[in-house]
Amino acid sequence: MVRRPHAGTGQNEEPDLPPNIFVIGLLHELRNAGYTRRAWATFWRASWVRSMQILQMSDELRASWLRFTIAGAIGIMAAGGAVFWYFGLGEALPFLLTSLVWWSLLMFDLSLHLGLMVNLESGEMLQTLGWPNRLTEIRGFAAVWVAWAAHWASGGAYLPLVAVFAIAAFTDLADGWLARRRHASTRWGRLYDPVIDGIFFSVAAISLAAIGVLPEWLAALVTFRYALPIAGGLAFLVIRRRTLRVRHTPWGRASSFAIALTVFGSAAATFLHLPFNKVGLVFYLLVGITALGALITILLKGIEQA
């Protein structure tokens, strides 16, 4: 399926996300088999075989994934050395272990979904991961570091917290900008960008709540805000055997912006030793209103497409 750049009902609309015929076919077979354990085993085995076929299909894309994986591991080792120098062996070892495990999980998942590296405008498979996708994955990895940074901030070391949030802010702004500028939006990016945002901001909110910077109810709200559409989208895919139209909505953008503003603002206030709670109510109200609007929009869109 080939699309012209910005083809659609409007010049600024995002390209439609075409259905994944292979997955939809498997889901029909799964339902016809009654969702038995054998049917699920067949589903996952067929998915695994297909993933391995795609992994072997493009030498360039596979090499790009491998280079990215190795570069990330080297970066983690370098960061581990810095943690050892600054905090000692007792902090460096668990930091390295959790970082490498999380990076391995992300890269393993990415290897299984290289078939989603399809340009939404041209319909062609990419030969490399592309920087928009790399930056999105880096933001997802930063979730484990934001937890460590919050832990160190509770002991008075605030610089790592600022550094991690700077990385997250840069990747969040740069990946979308690059994808639009280079007409490089992919199926993987469209599906994974909200998931990655949900992982990072949920972990960030929970970590900041754990050290008393944000209230616990706000961390729960942020987590629910991102978990509901992910769980709902997966349920819709399995039950209805087709994907929801994944599009950014005004309420969704406003909610993500309010959450980012609150999380980044509270982290900055912590670094500057400012009482965030005095102005926090305004931010909390903004998060609550926009999150409610986003959740209602998600439910309405889901009902509309059902």
Secondary structure, DSSP 8 states (H G I E B T S, - for coil): ----TT-SSSTTS-------HHHHHHHHHHHHTTS-HHHHHHHHHHHHHHHHHHHHH-HHHHHHHHHHHHHHHHHHHHHHHHHHHHH-HHHHHHHHHHHHHHHHHHHHHHHHTGGG-BBTTT--B-SS--HHHHHHHHHHHHHHHHHHHHHHHTTT--HHHHHHHHHHHHHHHHHHHHHHHTT--BHHHHHHHHHHHHHHHHHHHHHHHHTTSS-HHHHHHHHHHHHHHHHHHHHHHHHHSS-------HHHHHHHHHHHHHHHHHHHHHHTT--THHHHHHHHHHHHHHHHHHHHHHHHHHHHH-
